[in-house]
């Protein structure tokens, strides 16, 4: 029995000597970092001439003005002022204010031949922007005007800024 216990003890010792611990290899763990999504791409669309609701050189708006009109009540007041110098005021155009809004741009006092227009609208540098282009005639006429334009565009309820551009007419 002693012999049996001795053999058993040697067997255990031998198995313990030959038993190797597993090699642990450290693998670097990479924790993913948060990368915010890229900002929406700039997307500007030209405002087509068919979007023009009203244009006149002699309106009731004698100062430079940029205005967003999102409801019919405001539009009625603006329309009355814009057309007050007309012999007969044109009928108020129908605008679907659920889907559309109006932009009014008035240049203030300028020389005859000068013009103002909403050139384009869209997203630039993560902001909603309407580009207003004022075109100045090279040959200045001696009389003064107060050009103003109202255009309809797709309704956006976020803030909108007006970006100004001033150019000379093509015949300079």
N, CA, C and O of each residue as an XYZ file, in Angstrom:
688
protein
N       0.808     -1.157      0.000
C       0.000      0.000      0.000
C       0.871      1.248      0.000
O       0.568      2.273     -0.611
N       1.960      1.093      0.718
C       2.907      2.182      0.716
C       3.476      2.408     -0.661
O       3.709      3.538     -1.091
N       3.683      1.341     -1.311
C       4.218      1.429     -2.665
C       3.205      2.115     -3.575
O       3.555      2.950     -4.410
N       1.990      1.754     -3.399
C       0.942      2.340     -4.224
C       0.827      3.836     -3.957
O       0.669      4.621     -4.892
N       0.905      4.231     -2.706
C       0.839      5.651     -2.369
C       2.064      6.395     -2.911
O       1.948      7.542     -3.343
N       3.209      5.765     -2.892
C       4.431      6.387     -3.427
C       4.324      6.620     -4.923
O       4.711      7.677     -5.422
N       3.798      5.632     -5.641
C       3.663      5.743     -7.101
C       2.649      6.850     -7.418
O       2.821      7.665     -8.325
N       1.616      6.824     -6.635
C       0.588      7.844     -6.868
C       1.143      9.239     -6.606
O       0.854     10.161     -7.369
N       1.926      9.419     -5.560
C       2.511     10.723     -5.240
C       3.481     11.162     -6.321
O       3.491     12.331     -6.708
N       4.311     10.220     -6.823
C       5.256     10.555     -7.905
C       4.514     10.946     -9.168
O       4.919     11.859     -9.887
N       3.427     10.246     -9.426
C       2.634     10.562    -10.619
C       2.047     11.961    -10.540
O       2.002     12.698    -11.526
N       1.604     12.300     -9.354
C       1.053     13.649     -9.178
C       2.140     14.712     -9.333
O       1.928     15.763     -9.939
N       3.323     14.401     -8.760
C       4.427     15.352     -8.878
C       4.861     15.521    -10.323
O       5.106     16.634    -10.787
N       4.951     14.417    -11.016
C       5.354     14.495    -12.430
C       4.326     15.263    -13.271
O       4.671     16.069    -14.135
N       3.072     14.984    -12.988
C       2.065     15.687    -13.783
C       2.063     17.179    -13.455
O       1.796     18.007    -14.326
N       2.361     17.526    -12.199
C       2.420     18.934    -11.818
C       3.624     19.606    -12.446
O       3.551     20.777    -12.816
N       4.749     18.879    -12.576
C       5.951     19.466    -13.174
C       5.775     19.693    -14.660
O       6.259     20.679    -15.217
N       5.082     18.775    -15.286
C       4.921     18.900    -16.742
C       3.749     19.787    -17.127
O       3.600     20.161    -18.290
N       2.940     20.114    -16.173
C       1.796     20.985    -16.469
C       2.272     22.430    -16.541
O       2.806     22.968    -15.572
N       2.082     23.021    -17.644
C       2.520     24.414    -17.830
C       1.316     25.335    -17.772
O       0.210     25.006    -18.202
N       1.581     26.458    -17.239
C       0.532     27.461    -17.213
C       0.394     28.048    -18.611
O       1.392     28.205    -19.314
N      -0.808     28.371    -19.018
C      -0.987     28.959    -20.347
C      -0.329     30.330    -20.417
O      -0.350     31.101    -19.457
N       0.243     30.609    -21.554
C       0.872     31.901    -21.771
C      -0.221     32.927    -22.042
O      -1.081     32.730    -22.901
N      -0.172     34.003    -21.310
C      -1.155     35.068    -21.489
C      -0.538     36.130    -22.394
O       0.501     36.708    -22.075
N      -1.178     36.370    -23.496
C      -0.702     37.393    -24.432
C      -1.625     38.602    -24.287
O      -2.838     38.501    -24.471
N      -1.045     39.711    -23.966
C      -1.838     40.927    -23.796
C      -2.152     41.527    -25.173
O      -1.253     41.908    -25.923
N      -3.418     41.599    -25.473
C      -3.841     42.228    -26.729
C      -4.383     43.612    -26.393
O      -5.219     43.765    -25.503
N      -3.901     44.605    -27.108
C      -4.396     45.954    -26.816
C      -5.890     46.050    -27.167
O      -6.342     45.577    -28.210
N      -6.605     46.659    -26.284
C      -8.037     46.842    -26.492
C      -8.242     48.259    -27.009
O      -7.820     49.230    -26.380
N      -8.887     48.362    -28.146
C      -9.170     49.698    -28.676
C     -10.614     50.043    -28.364
O     -11.543     49.319    -28.722
N     -10.770     51.141    -27.703
C     -12.105     51.633    -27.368
C     -12.510     52.588    -28.491
O     -11.806     53.564    -28.750
N     -13.631     52.321    -29.159
C     -14.029     53.213    -30.250
C     -14.345     54.606    -29.707
O     -15.023     54.759    -28.691
N     -13.841     55.603    -30.404
C     -14.121     56.974    -30.005
C     -15.331     57.471    -30.781
O     -15.574     57.037    -31.907
N     -16.082     58.371    -30.185
C     -17.279     58.915    -30.825
C     -16.873     59.942    -31.869
O     -16.166     60.906    -31.576
N     -17.323     59.723    -33.063
C     -17.102     60.690    -34.134
C     -18.465     61.241    -34.522
O     -19.322     60.497    -34.999
N     -18.672     62.532    -34.322
C     -19.985     63.083    -34.664
C     -20.226     62.982    -36.164
O     -19.278     62.992    -36.949
N     -21.488     62.884    -36.563
C     -21.766     62.805    -37.996
C     -21.367     64.103    -38.672
O     -21.396     65.161    -38.042
N     -20.997     64.042    -39.936
C     -20.606     65.274    -40.622
C     -21.806     66.207    -40.741
O     -22.945     65.749    -40.818
N     -21.553     67.515    -40.755
C     -22.674     68.450    -40.900
C     -23.323     68.253    -42.269
O     -22.679     67.782    -43.206
N     -24.590     68.612    -42.377
C     -25.237     68.466    -43.676
C     -24.496     69.300    -44.726
O     -24.008     70.396    -44.448
N     -24.431     68.763    -45.904
C     -23.722     69.453    -46.983
C     -24.431     70.755    -47.321
O     -25.648     70.878    -47.182
N     -23.644     71.717    -47.766
C     -24.225     72.970    -48.230
C     -25.114     72.675    -49.428
O     -24.729     71.934    -50.333
N     -26.272     73.244    -49.424
C     -27.169     73.049    -50.553
C     -27.951     74.332    -50.788
O     -28.889     74.646    -50.055
N     -27.562     75.050    -51.795
C     -28.219     76.303    -52.152
C     -28.993     76.089    -53.447
O     -28.511     75.441    -54.376
N     -30.196     76.643    -53.491
C     -31.013     76.563    -54.690
C     -31.333     77.966    -55.171
O     -31.666     78.847    -54.378
N     -31.229     78.162    -56.467
C     -31.575     79.459    -57.053
C     -33.069     79.696    -56.891
O     -33.869     78.766    -56.991
N     -33.436     80.940    -56.641
C     -34.846     81.313    -56.570
C     -35.263     81.703    -57.982
O     -34.785     82.691    -58.540
N     -36.147     80.919    -58.535
C     -36.611     81.098    -59.907
C     -37.501     82.340    -60.018
O     -38.145     82.740    -59.049
N     -37.528     82.936    -61.197
C     -38.365     84.128    -61.411
C     -39.849     83.826    -61.214
O     -40.628     84.733    -60.923
N     -40.248     82.557    -61.369
C     -41.655     82.199    -61.147
C     -42.036     82.306    -59.670
O     -43.222     82.312    -59.341
N     -41.059     82.388    -58.787
C     -41.318     82.520    -57.353
C     -41.626     83.967    -56.972
O     -42.044     84.240    -55.847
N     -41.422     84.886    -57.903
C     -41.645     86.301    -57.604
C     -43.142     86.582    -57.466
O     -43.927     86.304    -58.373
N     -43.516     87.134    -56.325
C     -44.904     87.490    -56.057
C     -45.142     88.946    -56.432
O     -46.208     89.302    -56.933
N     -44.130     89.791    -56.184
C     -44.289     91.227    -56.466
C     -42.917     91.877    -56.589
O     -41.992     91.555    -55.843
N     -42.803     92.788    -57.535
C     -41.590     93.606    -57.669
C     -42.019     94.992    -58.102
O     -42.854     95.141    -58.994
N     -41.449     96.006    -57.474
C     -41.775     97.379    -57.858
C     -40.613     98.284    -57.448
O     -39.888     98.009    -56.493
N     -40.464     99.369    -58.203
C     -39.433    100.360    -57.874
C     -39.958    101.470    -56.987
O     -39.179    102.218    -56.395
N     -41.268    101.582    -56.891
C     -41.866    102.642    -56.076
C     -42.918    102.051    -55.166
O     -44.101    102.023    -55.505
N     -42.492    101.586    -54.026
C     -43.407    100.988    -53.060
C     -43.485    101.865    -51.827
O     -42.850    102.917    -51.755
N     -44.260    101.427    -50.872
C     -44.349    102.134    -49.603
C     -43.179    101.847    -48.683
O     -43.105    102.403    -47.587
N     -42.264    100.987    -49.109
C     -41.076    100.675    -48.303
C     -39.919    101.552    -48.782
O     -39.310    101.275    -49.815
N     -39.628    102.590    -48.039
C     -38.583    103.527    -48.460
C     -37.246    103.259    -47.768
O     -36.232    103.855    -48.131
N     -37.238    102.378    -46.785
C     -36.000    102.024    -46.097
C     -35.561    100.628    -46.516
O     -36.363     99.837    -47.012
N     -34.280    100.332    -46.311
C     -33.760     98.988    -46.560
C     -34.380     98.041    -45.530
O     -34.423     98.343    -44.338
N     -34.864     96.880    -46.017
C     -35.571     95.960    -45.131
C     -35.412     94.532    -45.619
O     -35.413     94.282    -46.824
N     -35.272     93.582    -44.682
C     -35.285     92.150    -44.950
C     -36.318     91.559    -44.003
O     -36.252     91.762    -42.791
N     -37.282     90.819    -44.571
C     -38.395     90.341    -43.746
C     -38.847     88.955    -44.181
O     -38.882     88.650    -45.373
N     -39.193     88.118    -43.208
C     -39.764     86.795    -43.451
C     -41.237     86.872    -43.072
O     -41.581     87.306    -41.973
N     -42.103     86.449    -43.989
C     -43.550     86.496    -43.748
C     -44.052     85.054    -43.732
O     -43.952     84.339    -44.729
N     -44.596     84.634    -42.579
C     -45.032     83.246    -42.427
C     -46.535     83.108    -42.190
O     -47.018     81.998    -41.966
N     -47.288     84.221    -42.234
C     -48.733     84.112    -42.010
C     -49.473     85.153    -42.856
O     -48.904     86.163    -43.270
N     -50.754     84.875    -43.099
C     -51.555     85.726    -43.988
C     -51.822     87.103    -43.401
O     -51.866     88.087    -44.140
N     -51.997     87.191    -42.105
C     -52.271     88.491    -41.482
C     -51.104     89.462    -41.707
O     -51.312     90.619    -42.071
N     -49.901     88.988    -41.491
C     -48.720     89.829    -41.734
C     -48.637     90.182    -43.213
O     -48.319     91.318    -43.567
N     -48.922     89.208    -44.076
C     -48.859     89.447    -45.518
C     -49.847     90.528    -45.945
O     -49.516     91.361    -46.789
N     -51.047     90.529    -45.381
C     -52.040     91.561    -45.738
C     -51.501     92.963    -45.442
O     -51.641     93.871    -46.263
N     -50.884     93.138    -44.268
C     -50.319     94.442    -43.905
C     -49.163     94.839    -44.815
O     -49.059     95.993    -45.232
N     -48.298     93.879    -45.120
C     -47.157     94.137    -46.006
C     -47.660     94.486    -47.402
O     -47.154     95.413    -48.034
N     -48.659     93.742    -47.883
C     -49.200     93.967    -49.226
C     -49.800     95.364    -49.347
O     -49.604     96.043    -50.355
N     -50.524     95.789    -48.329
C     -51.119     97.124    -48.338
C     -50.033     98.195    -48.428
O     -50.181     99.163    -49.174
N     -48.966     98.032    -47.690
C     -47.880     99.016    -47.728
C     -47.115     98.942    -49.043
O     -46.744     99.976    -49.598
N     -46.874     97.739    -49.548
C     -46.101     97.568    -50.786
C     -46.820     98.162    -51.986
O     -46.177     98.706    -52.884
N     -48.141     98.067    -52.015
C     -48.909     98.501    -53.194
C     -49.592     99.847    -53.006
O     -50.401    100.231    -53.850
N     -49.306    100.571    -51.947
C     -50.013    101.817    -51.644
C     -49.809    102.915    -52.688
O     -50.635    103.822    -52.789
N     -48.753    102.853    -53.445
C     -48.507    103.893    -54.458
C     -49.108    103.536    -55.819
O     -49.003    104.312    -56.769
N     -49.735    102.369    -55.912
C     -50.406    101.960    -57.142
C     -51.743    102.706    -57.238
O     -52.390    102.968    -56.224
N     -52.144    103.043    -58.459
C     -53.446    103.690    -58.650
C     -54.559    102.746    -58.172
O     -55.502    103.170    -57.504
N     -54.435    101.480    -58.519
C     -55.365    100.448    -58.059
C     -54.536     99.322    -57.465
O     -53.670     98.753    -58.129
N     -54.811     99.013    -56.217
C     -54.033     97.970    -55.559
C     -54.354     96.607    -56.162
O     -55.526     96.237    -56.244
N     -53.346     95.855    -56.586
C     -53.597     94.506    -57.110
C     -54.168     93.602    -56.019
O     -53.981     93.844    -54.827
N     -54.869     92.557    -56.457
C     -55.445     91.602    -55.507
C     -54.326     90.892    -54.745
O     -53.238     90.667    -55.275
N     -54.612     90.551    -53.517
C     -53.653     89.832    -52.675
C     -53.460     88.428    -53.240
O     -54.428     87.672    -53.328
N     -52.251     88.060    -53.624
C     -52.009     86.702    -54.142
C     -52.275     85.653    -53.059
O     -52.052     85.896    -51.873
N     -52.754     84.486    -53.489
C     -52.980     83.396    -52.543
C     -51.664     82.671    -52.289
O     -50.963     82.278    -53.221
N     -51.348     82.504    -51.028
C     -50.127     81.815    -50.618
C     -50.527     80.718    -49.639
O     -51.304     80.966    -48.718
N     -50.010     79.517    -49.827
C     -50.251     78.408    -48.910
C     -49.202     78.492    -47.797
O     -48.101     77.959    -47.941
N     -49.535     79.148    -46.704
C     -48.567     79.362    -45.634
C     -48.247     78.089    -44.851
O     -47.343     78.095    -44.016
N     -48.972     77.002    -45.105
C     -48.622     75.714    -44.493
C     -47.306     75.192    -45.086
O     -46.480     74.608    -44.385
N     -47.132     75.422    -46.413
C     -45.969     74.891    -47.131
C     -45.017     75.963    -47.637
O     -43.891     75.655    -48.026
N     -45.455     77.216    -47.637
C     -44.637     78.288    -48.197
C     -44.512     79.442    -47.214
O     -45.292     79.572    -46.271
N     -43.519     80.267    -47.461
C     -43.359     81.527    -46.739
C     -42.888     82.552    -47.760
O     -42.510     82.201    -48.878
N     -42.913     83.805    -47.374
C     -42.499     84.887    -48.270
C     -41.269     85.575    -47.711
O     -41.104     85.706    -46.498
N     -40.418     86.007    -48.613
C     -39.264     86.832    -48.249
C     -39.448     88.179    -48.917
O     -39.673     88.257    -50.125
N     -39.351     89.236    -48.132
C     -39.433     90.595    -48.653
C     -38.062     91.216    -48.521
O     -37.462     91.188    -47.447
N     -37.561     91.778    -49.612
C     -36.291     92.500    -49.577
C     -36.523     93.871    -50.208
O     -36.971     93.974    -51.350
N     -36.216     94.903    -49.460
C     -36.347     96.276    -49.956
C     -34.966     96.925    -49.873
O     -34.240     96.749    -48.894
N     -34.621     97.674    -50.911
C     -33.268     98.232    -50.998
C     -33.128     99.606    -50.366
O     -32.010    100.055    -50.111
N     -34.225    100.272    -50.112
C     -34.123    101.650    -49.658
C     -33.925    102.565    -50.869
O     -34.222    102.172    -51.997
N     -33.436    103.756    -50.646
C     -33.269    104.736    -51.735
C     -32.074    104.363    -52.612
O     -30.950    104.208    -52.134
N     -32.352    104.222    -53.918
C     -31.308    103.896    -54.884
C     -31.545    104.720    -56.146
O     -32.537    105.440    -56.256
N     -30.630    104.605    -57.084
C     -30.778    105.293    -58.370
C     -31.652    104.464    -59.302
O     -31.691    103.237    -59.204
N     -32.349    105.141    -60.202
C     -33.183    104.442    -61.186
C     -32.310    103.448    -61.955
O     -31.192    103.771    -62.359
N     -32.828    102.255    -62.149
C     -32.079    101.198    -62.833
C     -31.462    100.188    -61.883
O     -31.184     99.056    -62.279
N     -31.245    100.578    -60.635
C     -30.717     99.638    -59.642
C     -31.815     98.636    -59.277
O     -33.001     98.965    -59.316
N     -31.415     97.417    -58.924
C     -32.389     96.369    -58.623
C     -31.982     95.580    -57.385
O     -30.825     95.591    -56.966
N     -32.970     94.895    -56.813
C     -32.727     93.998    -55.685
C     -33.515     92.712    -55.935
O     -34.655     92.752    -56.396
N     -32.894     91.571    -55.626
C     -33.544     90.275    -55.822
C     -33.052     89.277    -54.782
O     -31.920     89.360    -54.304
N     -33.929     88.325    -54.440
C     -33.502     87.167    -53.655
C     -32.909     86.201    -54.672
O     -33.619     85.666    -55.524
N     -31.630     85.990    -54.576
C     -30.861     85.201    -55.543
C     -31.014     83.696    -55.324
O     -31.286     82.951    -56.266
N     -30.837     83.247    -54.066
C     -30.887     81.819    -53.752
C     -31.199     81.634    -52.275
O     -31.104     82.561    -51.471
N     -31.575     80.398    -51.947
C     -31.884     80.069    -50.556
C     -31.435     78.635    -50.300
O     -31.478     77.790    -51.193
N     -31.006     78.373    -49.070
C     -30.581     77.015    -48.736
C     -29.752     76.978    -47.473
O     -29.812     77.885    -46.642
N     -28.974     75.910    -47.339
C     -28.145     75.697    -46.155
C     -26.686     75.967    -46.504
O     -26.158     75.445    -47.486
N     -26.049     76.788    -45.685
C     -24.622     77.071    -45.846
C     -24.014     77.168    -44.453
O     -24.506     77.902    -43.596
N     -22.933     76.414    -44.240
C     -22.238     76.405    -42.935
C     -23.216     76.126    -41.793
O     -23.184     76.794    -40.759
N     -24.073     75.145    -41.989
C     -25.026     74.677    -40.993
C     -26.093     75.708    -40.630
O     -26.744     75.571    -39.594
N     -26.285     76.732    -41.452
C     -27.324     77.732    -41.206
C     -28.181     77.891    -42.449
O     -27.715     77.680    -43.569
N     -29.439     78.265    -42.246
C     -30.318     78.556    -43.371
C     -30.043     79.994    -43.810
O     -30.018     80.918    -42.997
N     -29.837     80.158    -45.118
C     -29.391     81.433    -45.663
C     -30.221     81.796    -46.891
O     -30.545     80.935    -47.709
N     -30.560     83.068    -47.013
C     -31.144     83.608    -48.241
C     -30.149     84.652    -48.762
O     -29.785     85.583    -48.043
N     -29.718     84.491    -50.003
C     -28.757     85.424    -50.595
C     -29.530     86.520    -51.321
O     -30.353     86.245    -52.193
N     -29.249     87.768    -50.944
C     -29.899     88.929    -51.535
C     -28.880     89.645    -52.411
O     -27.805     90.024    -51.946
N     -29.225     89.826    -53.677
C     -28.307     90.469    -54.616
C     -28.845     91.847    -55.008
O     -29.953     91.971    -55.530
N     -28.045     92.868    -54.749
C     -28.366     94.215    -55.175
C     -27.471     94.532    -56.371
O     -26.245     94.459    -56.278
N     -28.094     94.881    -57.485
C     -27.352     95.185    -58.707
C     -27.430     96.684    -58.961
O     -28.513     97.266    -59.025
N     -26.262     97.295    -59.105
C     -26.169     98.740    -59.307
C     -25.809     99.011    -60.762
O     -24.886     98.411    -61.314
N     -26.546     99.912    -61.361
C     -26.277    100.318    -62.746
C     -25.017    101.179    -62.791
O     -24.752    101.961    -61.878
N     -24.255    101.025    -63.857
C     -23.036    101.835    -64.013
C     -23.385    103.259    -64.435
O     -22.785    104.225    -63.963
N     -24.356    103.370    -65.322
C     -24.794    104.688    -65.793
C     -25.891    105.157    -64.859
O     -27.047    104.756    -64.998
N     -25.543    105.985    -63.931
C     -26.498    106.446    -62.923
C     -27.479    107.459    -63.514
O     -27.082    108.442    -64.141
N     -28.752    107.199    -63.303
C     -29.793    108.130    -63.731
C     -30.046    109.115    -62.594
O     -29.846    108.778    -61.427
N     -30.483    110.324    -62.923
C     -30.622    111.341    -61.879
C     -31.814    111.140    -60.939
O     -31.913    111.850    -59.937
N     -32.713    110.209    -61.220
C     -33.878    110.031    -60.339
C     -33.636    108.904    -59.328
O     -32.733    108.082    -59.486
N     -34.461    108.896    -58.304
C     -34.329    107.905    -57.245
C     -35.525    106.965    -57.219
O     -36.641    107.347    -57.572
N     -35.277    105.726    -56.794
C     -36.311    104.707    -56.675
C     -36.140    103.977    -55.345
O     -35.145    104.163    -54.644
N     -37.112    103.155    -55.013
C     -37.068    102.329    -53.801
C     -37.449    100.897    -54.187
O     -38.569    100.463    -53.918
N     -36.519    100.156    -54.819
C     -36.864     98.810    -55.294
C     -37.143     97.827    -54.152
O     -36.517     97.865    -53.092
N     -38.120     96.941    -54.423
C     -38.524     95.953    -53.439
C     -39.026     94.708    -54.161
O     -39.660     94.800    -55.212
N     -38.734     93.538    -53.583
C     -39.201     92.278    -54.153
C     -39.785     91.412    -53.046
O     -39.290     91.394    -51.919
N     -40.863     90.686    -53.398
C     -41.431     89.664    -52.523
C     -41.407     88.363    -53.316
O     -41.924     88.299    -54.431
N     -40.803     87.322    -52.734
C     -40.752     86.005    -53.384
C     -41.307     84.952    -52.434
O     -41.217     85.088    -51.214
N     -41.890     83.888    -53.020
C     -42.354     82.770    -52.198
C     -41.339     81.639    -52.310
O     -40.820     81.338    -53.385
N     -41.079     81.032    -51.175
C     -40.127     79.920    -51.084
C     -40.729     78.845    -50.191
O     -41.725     79.078    -49.507
N     -40.121     77.674    -50.202
C     -40.565     76.578    -49.341
C     -40.438     77.009    -47.882
O     -39.439     77.607    -47.481
N     -41.453     76.698    -47.108
C     -41.476     77.111    -45.705
C     -40.405     76.386    -44.898
O     -40.241     75.170    -45.000
N     -39.690     77.154    -44.104
C     -38.765     76.621    -43.106
C     -39.044     77.369    -41.813
O     -39.188     78.592    -41.816
N     -39.119     76.647    -40.723
C     -39.434     77.277    -39.450
C     -38.195     77.597    -38.633
O     -38.290     78.238    -37.586
N     -37.027     77.154    -39.103
C     -35.781     77.466    -38.397
C     -35.364     78.900    -38.725
O     -35.853     79.486    -39.691
N     -34.468     79.461    -37.925
C     -34.000     80.830    -38.209
C     -33.360     80.918    -39.592
O     -32.763     79.958    -40.078
N     -33.494     82.066    -40.201
C     -32.955     82.326    -41.543
C     -32.182     83.630    -41.489
O     -32.655     84.626    -40.941
N     -30.984     83.613    -42.065
C     -30.219     84.854    -42.126
C     -30.135     85.301    -43.587
O     -30.172     84.481    -44.505
N     -30.023     86.593    -43.779
C     -29.886     87.156    -45.116
C     -28.419     87.484    -45.347
O     -27.781     88.147    -44.529
N     -27.900     87.016    -46.463
C     -26.509     87.262    -46.843
C     -26.535     88.226    -48.033
O     -27.229     87.984    -49.021
N     -25.795     89.287    -47.933
C     -25.849     90.359    -48.933
C     -24.757     90.216    -49.990
O     -23.614     89.879    -49.678
N     -25.122     90.476    -51.234
C     -24.182     90.540    -52.353
C     -24.489     91.821    -53.129
O     -25.652     92.149    -53.363
N     -23.462     92.522    -53.515
C     -23.631     93.762    -54.293
C     -22.804     93.619    -55.548
O     -21.606     93.345    -55.479
N     -23.433     93.803    -56.698
C     -22.739     93.670    -57.968
C     -23.078     94.860    -58.868
O     -24.044     95.588    -58.638
N     -22.261     95.026    -59.884
C     -22.540     96.032    -60.908
C     -23.164     95.342    -62.098
O     -22.901     94.167    -62.356
N     -23.993     96.074    -62.824
C     -24.648     95.459    -63.992
C     -23.615     95.044    -65.017
O     -22.479     95.520    -65.002
N     -24.015     94.159    -65.901
C     -23.083     93.573    -66.873
C     -22.545     94.535    -67.905
O     -21.572     94.201    -68.582
N     -23.127     95.720    -68.062
C     -22.668     96.650    -69.100
C     -21.711     97.727    -68.571
O     -21.614     98.811    -69.147
N     -21.018     97.430    -67.489
C     -20.054     98.403    -66.940
C     -18.734     98.355    -67.697
O     -17.810     99.101    -67.374
